[in-house]
């Protein structure tokens, strides 16, 4: 591996408690000769002192903008709006390749500065399987919040907690009515997490995957009380839930949690809402009578920041130890250049790509 300088940035979103790299894995990178700078961050679940003890350099929050040119900036969620030109290689979830709102503007910032987006969603093996993902915990929390809302026990604002604390809230108590639940995308990471979340709550969810969605039984879908969508579509498919379905006679469906949150994308399989919900206001009522509630939070795993960060970091570490221009990282670069080309963006000199 060529000499690598990683720069772990502070997350600008106030509800983002996770990190893509935990201190124990940071230590392993430092021991392998990686230069690792970690920005101070009051909200990160792991204090900066633990990174310093692991041999990392410490820098102020937001100082990545003046990091050495060859530093690779590592994060999770969106970048701040400035600077207008992005000069570094950035590793994070860019959500910029499926015509999401703001996608073109982000890619143009990279093109203007000569930087590169290495989107973690497209860090895949030779067979196209994701190498590092938060999907399991996203599904688990999606099911958990849906259960708590359906049982009338979801309180706002949401706050991070441990898995033991969450499971204690999920376990059924005397007087809880039974209900039916459906998980679409049940065989994937998020789907498996959602099914386990329901089981923790005493509910065995109906599992649907490719076979069931190829010929969707819409009345059967609407006959469930709770729906968790864990499908990440990569090509256009008929939507699972349409606006007219919300007014279907006899609809039993009362609570929907969209784990995928592809709002604004033409690949959205639940095109019945136009904005995400937030920690401060996690539920949006789509219909008053009969009631239909939606949960669509795009950083669900941050509600279990320690567990989800540790899992993600352990999967990302081997890829960082083999950070090269080819292989999975090369595919990330290729996908970035392809996305720019598809939008007609004229790229500058990609100093880091």
Secondary structure, DSSP 4 states (H G I P E B T S, - for coil): ----EEEEPPP-STT----SS-HHHHHHHHHTT-EEEEE--TTSSS-HHHHHHTT-EEE-TTGGGGS-TT-EEE-SSPPPS--SS--SEEEE----SS--TTHHHHHHHHHHHT-EEEEGGG-B-TTS-BSS--HHHHHHHHHHHHHHHHTT---SS-----HHHHHHHHS--TTPPP--EEEETTTSHHHHHHHHHHHHTT--PEEE-HHHHHT--HHHHHTSSEEEE----SS----SS-GGGGG-TT----EEEESS--TTSTT-S-TT-SS---STT--EEEEETTEEEEE--TTGGGGGHHHHHHHHHHHHHHHHHT--SSHHHHHHHHHHHHHHHHTT------TT-
